[in-house]
C-alpha cells in the first residue's frame, strides 16, 4: 500500500456522501431543544483552549437522555482535513420539562493538523453543538447550533505550546 490518505476510506472524508448510521444515531422518546451556545473567548491565541457552554432543554413529556455532541470545522487549512471532527460528547439525563447548562473544553491540540508533525494554525473555525452531526438528515429532528471563533498568532508546532 502506497497511498495512506484517508480520503474516501472513512466517513469523515467521504465528501458529500453521508454515512448510513452516523455517530449518535438513534431515536429518543422525547424532544430536546438546544440554545445559548457560548464560545469563550471568541478570539483566542494559538495555544489557548476554548470554553464552550450550551443549554439543553427536555421539551417533551418523558425523562430521557441525550448525547450532546461537539464538532469542529476548519474554515481554511493548509492541508486536507475532515469536513468536521468530533471533539467532545457527553450523555446527559434530563427530566421532562427541565433544562441543564453544559460546559466543555476544546483543547488547542484538537485543532492541530498533521504537516510532517502536529501543528497549530491560525484561522477561523466553526463549532457545532447538538444531538447529531452537522447537516445530518434523519427522521428524528435534532437541533445543531453553530458559532464561529478565530485563532490568532503564527502557526507553530503543537509541542511548542
TAURPE-V520952 format. One record per residue. RES is the residue in one letter. BURIAL is # if it has 9 or more other C-alpha atoms within 8 Angstrom, else .. Layout:
res=RES burial=BURIAL
res=RES burial=BURIAL
This chain:
res=X burial=.
res=X burial=.
res=X burial=.
res=X burial=.
res=X burial=.
res=X burial=.
res=X burial=.
res=X burial=.
res=X burial=.
res=X burial=.
res=X burial=.
res=X burial=#
res=X burial=#
res=X burial=#
res=X burial=.
res=X burial=.
res=X burial=.
res=X burial=.
res=X burial=.
res=X burial=.
res=X burial=.
res=X burial=.
res=X burial=.
res=X burial=.
res=X burial=.
res=X burial=.
res=X burial=.
res=X burial=.
res=X burial=.
res=X burial=#
res=X burial=#
res=X burial=#
res=X burial=#
res=X burial=#
res=X burial=.
res=X burial=.
res=X burial=#
res=X burial=.
res=X burial=#
res=X burial=.
res=X burial=.
res=X burial=.
res=X burial=#
res=X burial=#
res=X burial=.
res=X burial=#
res=X burial=.
res=X burial=.
res=X burial=#
res=X burial=#
res=X burial=#
res=X burial=#
res=X burial=#
res=X burial=#
res=X burial=#
res=X burial=#
res=X burial=#
res=X burial=#
res=X burial=#
res=X burial=#
res=X burial=.
res=X burial=.
res=X burial=#
res=X burial=#
res=X burial=#
res=X burial=#
res=X burial=#
res=X burial=#
res=X burial=#
res=X burial=#
res=X burial=#
res=X burial=#
res=X burial=#
res=X burial=#
res=X burial=.
res=X burial=.
res=X burial=#
res=X burial=.
res=X burial=.
res=X burial=.
res=X burial=#
res=X burial=.
res=X burial=#
res=X burial=#
res=X burial=#
res=X burial=#
res=X burial=#
res=X burial=#
res=X burial=#
res=X burial=.
res=X burial=.
res=X burial=.
res=X burial=.
res=X burial=#
res=X burial=#
res=X burial=#
res=X burial=#
res=X burial=#
res=X burial=#
res=X burial=.
res=X burial=.
res=X burial=.
res=X burial=.
res=X burial=.
res=X burial=.
res=X burial=#
res=X burial=#
res=X burial=#
res=X burial=.
res=X burial=.
res=X burial=.
res=X burial=#
res=X burial=#
res=X burial=.
res=X burial=.
res=X burial=.
res=X burial=.
res=X burial=#
res=X burial=#
res=X burial=#
res=X burial=#
res=X burial=#
res=X burial=#
res=X burial=#
res=X burial=#
res=X burial=#
res=X burial=#
res=X burial=#
res=X burial=#
res=X burial=#
res=X burial=#
res=X burial=#
res=X burial=#
res=X burial=.
res=X burial=.
res=X burial=.
res=X burial=.
res=X burial=.
res=X burial=.
res=X burial=.
res=X burial=.
res=X burial=#
res=X burial=#
res=X burial=#
res=X burial=#
res=X burial=#
res=X burial=#
res=X burial=#
res=X burial=#
res=X burial=#
res=X burial=#
res=X burial=#
res=X burial=.
res=X burial=.
res=X burial=#
res=X burial=.
res=X burial=#
res=X burial=#
res=X burial=.
res=X burial=.
res=X burial=.
